[in-house]
Amino acid sequence: MAFQFSVNQTPINGARAVAQLIALLVTAGWSIHAYGDGSTRTGSGTGFDATKLEDRASSWVAVNAPGSAGSLIFQRSAAGAGNNSSWWVAWAKAGLNTDGNGTTVDTEATASDRQNMWGTIGNTHGSGAATLFPADDALGMARCSCAADDASLAFWLACWNRGTGEARTLLFLDPCTGHASDTAVEVLHADYLNGAPWVGTRDRLAQNAGTATFSWHRYGLSGSGWSRTMASYLGGWPSVVVPRNLQLNPYDGRDELITPVFLQEYSSVRWWKGIATMLLWAGYSRATGHTFDPTGAGDDRVVVGDIALPWPAGTAAVI
């Protein structure tokens, strides 16, 4: 993998954070399928920037993954100016058609192929949006960083509270190494936590309180659909044994980083999805969601709760 990075930005609102990620995805080989500013639909990326989303009810942008591998959709809240924190985020495995107007996101190419990653589209477009980013702040709503691999679909976006350094927003797409017949190896996740430290991210990746990841799968000789995924772990009473509570490596004082294995669940039957290629788990569960400061040449990960994400080595994680 060869990641492109956009780190340590301070966007003033969620619209600018979305635009930051879109710009990075385009750099990594994605393309803007279309966008709408609430009144006009543009069927390409011509002229797109954060102002096309900012303070515009139901504005949206859709980007196509390289090789027509799927489409990622962001739509802002149907509320008026000042609510750039609430979004609907979705993934269409087979891509999007070419219809749509300023307030209507294109329909997916295959019926029932679109999965909500966060919120819903709502009865009126954007009315089902949910809080994904901290509240707007003219000084910068958060420290926002993102990464996108230019050789796979992998990307992540995270926002940290500027005052406490605690993680608030997490969005990722992680391709897995799995069965050769799996035509959609990606695992998708979006989450937001407000008002408390983000502790025990492992729980967020389990089937817990509706925050489980999603992935598309094909089962048997025919048929396809979406299923929840979850990260497996070894549990013990009274606490989880692996990956949390491993503490730090006693030889060098650093994190133990473990590659998670994802399981799928369909009709209460669980089976192997695959092994993550981007995410790592930090075995030491912190009391807060702080990042560590990767200033050394070999430090190439930052931590969101228990999740370690790729980071440009030698770049300090300013929070």
Number of C-alpha atoms within 10 A of each C-alpha: 11 11 17 19 21 17 20 18 18 21 22 19 25 29 29 22 27 25 21 21 21 25 18 21 27 18 15 24 17 22 20 22 22 26 33 25 24 21 13 13 20 18 16 15 16 10 9 19 17 17 13 20 27 23 22 23 24 29 29 30 27 28 24 24 22 18 10 13 15 21 23 23 24 28 33 34 31 25 16 13 11 13 21 29 20 25 31 26 26 22 27 24 26 18 24 26 13 14 13 16 18 17 22 21 27 19 17 21 16 13 9 13 19 24 21 17 24 24 22 19 25 13 8 12 22 28 21 19 24 19 21 25 28 23 18 18 12 10 11 18 23 31 25 28 21 28 25 29 21 20 12 19 22 24 26 23 22 24 30 27 21 17 9 12 20 26 29 25 23 20 19 25 22 21 22 22 15 18 11 7 10 16 14 17 22 26 23 25 22 25 22 19 17 15 7 11 19 22 20 19 17 23 15 22 23 20 15 12 8 11 19 21 25 24 25 25 20 15 11 6 6 6 8 14 15 18 19 23 28 28 21 17 16 10 12 9 6 6 10 14 14 18 23 22 14 15 16 16 13 9 6 7 9 12 18 17 19 15 16 22 21 23 19 24 17 14 6 7 8 13 12 15 25 22 19 20 17 20 24 20 24 31 22 21 22 20 11 17 25 22 20 16 16 19 14 11 10 10 17 16 22 21 21 28 26 25 24 22 22 22 23 21 14 14 16 17 20 15 22
